[in-house]
Amino acid sequence: MLAALSLLGWPRGAPALSILIYHRVLPVPDPLRPGEIDAALFEAQVSFLAKHFTLMTVTEAALALRERRLPQRAACITFDDGYADNLTVAHPILARHGAKATVFIATGYLNGGRMFSDTVIEFVRLAAGPQLDLGSVGMGVHSIATDEERLKAITALQVQLKYLAPAERDEQVKRMAAAHPVGALPQDLMLNDAQLRQLADAGHEIGGHTVDHTVLTTLTPEGARAQVQQGREWIERLIGRPVRSFAYPNGRPVRDYDAGHAAMLRDLGFEAAVSTSAGVALPGADVFQLPRYTPWGRSMTMFAARMMRNARIGGPAAVV
Ligand SMILES: [Zn+2]
C-alpha cells in the first residue's frame, strides 16, 4: 500500500483536505428527514473535528492548498442552500467549539422561500391519511398511514418533480398542493436577512450558490453568469463583505457544471468553488473544483475512522 501510494506521488502522510457537506442540522431527529443530521450527532462530529483537525473556511483552505501550506489534518464544514437552522441549531454548536463554517446561499429562497424538495416533505407530513390521492394531477396514489409510507411517498414525489424544468416544476408543485389541501406549509425553513447577517457577523464564511439553485449546465453561459453574479451581489450588499467562494448547484462535474463555469468563476474574482464529487483535495488541486463528501451514518466510530483515514492518505480512493 505504502509503495503504491509512493509511486503515485502521494506517500502516506501527505496533507489532504476533507470538505464536509451538510444541509440542515435538525434540533431533534425527524423520521421524514432520515438523511439529515440532528444537533446531538452534529455536536459529536464538530467536537471530534475541533479536537483533531484544523477547521478552515473554504476560502482559507483554498489559499492554503494553492500556497502548499495545508495543515496536516485539515477540514471544512460546509452548509448548502441557506437553512435557518444553520444559525439557530448549528451555529451555537460551532461556536462552543470555536469552529467556523462556510454557508452557501441560494438567495432566491431566503426570507420565507421553500425548496421544492422541502415543499414535498412538509406537504406529505401535513396530508391527512391514510391515502394521498394525487391521481388527478398525474402524481399517483400513495399510502401514507405510517411514517415509513410517508417517506416512500416523499421519495416518489420528489423523483417525479426533480427532473422537470424549474418553471414547470413550480406549477406542478402548486397543482399537487391544490389537489390535496393541507393548510399552510412552514415559511421559516430558510434564513432571513437578519439571520444571514448574524451568521456572517459571527465569522462564518458566506458563499454563493446562485439565486434559484439552477443547475448551471441547463443555462446559457450568460444565464449562468447572471445567476452567479446576482446571487453574489445580493449577499454582498446584505452582509457588507466580499463573497469569495461558490458551490455549484447539484455539484456533479460535467453533468451539473463544466470547466467553462470553473473558468468563469475565476474570471469573476472568486477564490474557490466546491463540487459534490466525493474525494479529498490534495496540494495543487483545482481550487475551482474542490471535492466534498457527506458524513453519512450515525456511528461516531465510523465517522472518526473515515476522517482520519482520509486525512492521512488522500485521494478519492480513500473516501468511503
Ligand atoms: Zn444546493
Residues whose N, C-alpha, C, O or C-beta is under 5 A from the ligand:
A	BS01	ZN	D80 D81 P249 N250
